[in-house]
Every structure is written in structure tokens, then in C-alpha cells.
């Protein structure tokens, strides 16, 4: 049985060593390929300003919905929908420099994903804090309150 396993292993090893390497796909000529370093400082500033505007919108909307109760995912979704119109400005800035759509859309998805994570984390933390405060208040309400004054002794 051991010999059989050893033989199979040896055959697999030899077959793997004899296979031809996979040819890598040809890259586009260097003069036709988009270079990340070709973005102008003005374009980078426009994209950064659009991202900052999006993040400020998320912050404002989160603060506005601070007291809402319900599913944190639904509240987060509402906040994101209110700020969604800020994202196309990023794509517009990159399109002006002929950045491939795949790259600009990936950057927008990353920005949106980070926004979702941040808002959901904040909303969940707010609701957890509120639930903890309510639970503590309920426990304190159920406890009998001790009087801070000493009771007067009863007279016989």
C-alpha cells in the first residue's frame, strides 16, 4: 500500500515538472498604457474635495439621524442614499484625465464601502450605548432607594 502511494506521488511530481509554463498575456505598449503618476494635482484636489464632501455629508446625515430607533442597517442605508449624489463628482474628476472607468469605479466602490463601514459602526455604537443606558436605568428603577437620612427612633 505504501509503495502504491509512493508511486502515485512520484508520477504526479514528474508530470508537474514536465508541464510547460503558462505564457503571460502581452501588456499594452508603454505609450498607450495609463500611468497613475500622470494625474495632475488639480485632478487629485478635485477628487479629494469630492471625497471630503461625501464624508461631510455622511457626518451631517448621521448626526441628523442620531435619535432614530430601528435597524442600524436600515438607518445606514437611508443615510447613504441621502449622500449618494456626491459620488459622481469623483468619477467626473477622473474622467477628465481619461482614467479608465474600471479604476475610477473601483475607487468609488472603495469610498462607498468605507462610508458604509464608518456609518454603520457609529449607528451601532449609538444604539448600543442607548440600550446600555436604558438597561441601567431600568435596573436602578427596580432597586429600592435607600434614604440618606437616618430614621428617627420610635418612642415607646
Secondary structure by P-SEA (a helix, b strand, c coil): caaaaaaaaaaaaaaaaaccccccccccccccccccccccaaaaaaaaaaaaaaaaaaaaaaaaaccccccaaaaaaaaaaaaccaaaaaaaaaaaacccaaaaaaaaaaaaaaaaaaaaaaaaaaaaaaaaaaaaaaaaaacbbbbccccccccc
